[in-house]
Amino acid sequence: MSDELDGVREHYRATGLTERLKTALAALGPEDRRLAPEQLGTLDQFHTRGLAATAELATLAAITADMSVLDIGSGVGGPARFLAATHGCQVTGVDLSEPFVDAARYLTRRTGQSGQVTFETGSALALPFDEGRFDVALLQHVAMNIADRARLYGEIRRVLRPGGRFATFDVVLTGGEPHYPVPWARTPATSFLLTAAATRAAIEPAGFRALAWQDDTETAKAWFQQLRASGPPSSPNLGVVMGPDFAQLAANLGRNLLEGRLGILTAVFEAV
Ligand SMILES: C[S@@+](CC[C@H](N)C(=O)[O-])C[C@H]1O[C@@H](n2cnc3c(N)ncnc32)[C@H](O)[C@@H]1O
């Protein structure tokens, strides 16, 4: 297992990320000027359909201001900041990548949300939290990096209170081998995709009951087609986080969706 995690860490190693972000964000104003979370939306939502997907998932999970939310595989913290700003909840992010956690804390200071949104370095397979601690757990575009799904979903169930909700937004296998590199893996060695049915079969035995189950592949395909038609993305974008080949990684995900190799699943479960 640690070889896999090392490979995933290597993929998201992002050397010098916080310094790169400081440079890229200079265009938005001086270091001491507070940024609105949505100003970062082009570079801090590391998943298909960006901010729109986070907003829809949060609505589907019925997040309210009195809730304590855990974002697992929180990346550079965009979804966590959005949830706190829009729904008024407390959010904790946890991520395997130390440079990402460092960048997430920096960006959260820039948006003035450090009192409401915090981040920790840690693995989804050994969450550093007590059982029953959270009302909602979010997992957006992370499960593809994790081979041991029984342990992943078991850990998520452990940290949720009974009746709490687990909201997931994942890339799933639909047919054939994907073209690599993709945004979560440059080679198949760190990619552990399952079909939607196999994902559900791994989640439910961990102690969950499905509340919502959506195939969002067509919406994602339309989004990628629009992206292709609109030419190079404006700056700053996820290239700052993942490096200059990010456009190619994202284009391959779009191609895999359009060729019917991959699909997009949105689902919400209740902890039973
Ligand atoms: C594609 S990014 C998605 C980031 C974030 N969820 C978002 O949507 O903006 C995948 C993230 O999952 C994290 N990750 C992968 N495997 C992990 C694990 N075993 N434990 C914790 N985080 C993990 C990576 O470090 C990376 O930040």
The ligand as an ORCA input file, in Angstrom:
! r2SCAN-3c Opt
* xyz 0 1
  C      -7.808     15.445     -8.464
  S      -7.364     16.092     -6.891
  C      -8.949     16.651     -6.244
  C      -8.780     17.700     -5.170
  C     -10.071     18.239     -4.562
  N     -10.942     17.171     -4.073
  C     -10.824     19.070     -5.574
  O     -11.801     18.568     -6.122
  O     -10.423     20.228     -5.802
  C      -7.084     14.593     -5.940
  C      -6.579     14.896     -4.528
  O      -6.674     13.697     -3.751
  C      -5.540     13.624     -2.915
  N      -5.353     12.209     -2.547
  C      -5.122     11.147     -3.351
  N      -5.019     10.018     -2.635
  C      -5.197     10.362     -1.334
  C      -5.206      9.641     -0.101
  N      -4.972      8.321     -0.045
  N      -5.442     10.327      1.039
  C      -5.647     11.666      1.022
  N      -5.650     12.401     -0.111
  C      -5.425     11.762     -1.278
  C      -4.424     14.182     -3.777
  O      -3.289     14.567     -3.019
  C      -5.146     15.339     -4.475
  O      -5.054     16.520     -3.723
*
